[in-house]
Amino acid sequence: MTLELDGWLPVYGQIEEDFGYSREREREAGLRLVELLVANDLYDAGPVLDRLDLLIRGSTVVVVGGAVGELDDDHTRIIREAGAVISADGATTGLRAQELVPDIIVTDLDGPVEDQLRAGAAGAVLVVHAHGDNVPALQRWVPEMRPPILGTTQIDPPEGLFNFGGFTDGDRAVMMAEELGAEVIVLIGFDFSAPGVHSYHTDDDLKARKLAWAQRLIAMVDTEIRFL
């Protein structure tokens, strides 16, 4: 189901309780992202949102996750024919290795950000996420970005940021695609049983818990989803 903010926040409250996250740290991260966007002339949400809407609404949208490996001909064809291709953070590296550039990158900046910046320079929209644990990454990388950029948060958003729902980059990409009117969402490189080759983490148990939430959140989506 498409969750309005009032519907999403109670779900995120469960995630906060499960992981012990601080709402105040989330709020501070969001405000810091807004400051960085403004300071670097990247604060132009309206046209970027319009561009995302144009790419996604009524389209078959492919979301590529961190378990993406070498793509066969069918997968490559589906990606090339999609109305929009969204990569989840480190999956961008997997696509670039196969000479593919996503239309949109959903990232909290814990993967190889240099590849994401290169894809941005080639035309990809960067949807940059602020949360309580990634302020140093925001401060390191946002000044190196070029438009178009859209900022997101997972709590009540300050002016200039958006909350489409979602917790990990992959399920947040799926929920954004639903929110912006995708007709069909095709998932490539999603494995909820183990971290993918392009999933960057240091704690296997923590990652397993996050993947369980990602699977649960994707199951809430009403838009038709196809797993490949």
Order of alpha helices (4+ residues) and beta strands (2+ residues): alpha-alpha-alpha-beta-alpha-beta-alpha-beta-alpha-beta-alpha-beta-beta-alpha-beta-alpha-beta
